[in-house]
């Protein structure tokens, strides 16, 4: 998802102010300001599209604000479910550096957006699996 796609997605949902977007995506307003400064063609981190998927999902829409903060146990279980065996595997899904994932575990603290992004990734994987099953049938 590039800058234009993201901010169009936000506008379609009535979000225009940096603070509103930041609260929804569990970011700082500075991060949103930085994204606005990007070149038109520049891509945002992959996790942003996962978070958008979670927010667009009917099953998540009502509970998006209630998605619990990530913990070591929750992230480890999520990684096992998706067979991510290394920090590189996890970092690759979210388009971030391996060192960031290492630091999350080392500090026992996770970015606020991570739970939302994991929920969106789960939804996309389930949708892909259902589609593959229907094609095979």
N, C-alpha and C positions, 0 to 999 in steps of 0.2 A: 504494500500500500504506500503510495507516495503522498507527499504533502497535500497536493490538491485533492486527491481522493479522500484523505482523512478529514480535512476541513469541510469538504462537501458532505461527508457522512455526518459530521457534527451538526452542520447547518440543517440538514434534513430532519434532525431530531430536536431542533430548536436550541442548539447550543452554539452561542457565538462568543461568549466571554471566556477569556483564558481561565479564570477561576472556576467557572462551571465545568469546563472540560477537565481541568486538573482534578477537581473533586470526583467526577465520574470515573476517571481513569486512575485515580489514586496516585497522582503525580504532584510535583510542585508546579506552581504557575510559571516559574522560570523555565521549566522544561517545555511547556507549551509555547512560551514566547520564543524559545530557541527553535522549535519546530517551524514556527511561522517564518523565521528568518531563512530557512533552508531554501535552496534553489528549487524551482518547480519540479524538476525531474528527480530530485533526491528522494530516496526511499527512507521511510521510517523503519525502526526496528520491527522485525517480523512479529514480535509478541503483540504489537499494536493491533494487527489484524485478528489475532486470536482473541484479544480483549473485546474487539468490536463484535466478533461472532458471539461471544458470551452475552454481551449486552443486547444483541438482536434476537437471541433465542427466547422463544415464548416461555420455556421452562426456567430460564434464568432471569428474565426481565424483572419479575417481581422480587426476586431474591438477590439480585446483583449487589445491592448495598449490604446484604446480610452474609455474603460470602466471607467466611472466616479468614483471618490473617494466616498466612502460611507458617508452618512450623517444620522443624527438621523431620519429624515423623511423617507429616502429610506429604512433604516433597519426596521423601524417600519412597513412600508407598506409591506415589504418582509415577516416579521413575521406574519402579519395578513393574507397574502395570503396563507401561509402554516399552519395557525392556531397554531402558536407557542405562547402560552399565557404567558409563564414564561421565565425568564432568563435561567433557567435550560434547558428548551426545546431548546433554541437557542444554548446554550453551548454544549449540547449533540450532535447536528448535526455536530459541528465542532471539537468535541473531545478536548474541552478546559474547563477550570474552569468557573463556574458561575460568580465568582468574576471578571473575565476578561471582560465579557459582561457588568456587572454592571459598571465597570470602563470606558468602552467605552461611555456609556450613560452619566455618571457623568461628564466626561471630554469633551464630545462632539467631541472626536477624535477616529478614528477607524483605525485598522491596514490596511496597503495598500493592503494586499492580500484579504481582506474581500469581496470586490466587485467581484473579480474574482471567489472566492469560491461560493458566492451566485449565480452567473450566472451558474456555473457548476452544482450546486444543482438543479436549475430550469430546466436545460436541462435533467438531469437524471430523474427528476419527470415527465416531459413531455413525455420522451421516455417510461417510465414505464406505464404511463396512456394510451399511444397509443397501447402498446403491450397488455395491459389488454382488451382494447376495441376490438382489432382484434381477440383475443381469444374468447371473448364473442359473436362475430358476427358469 
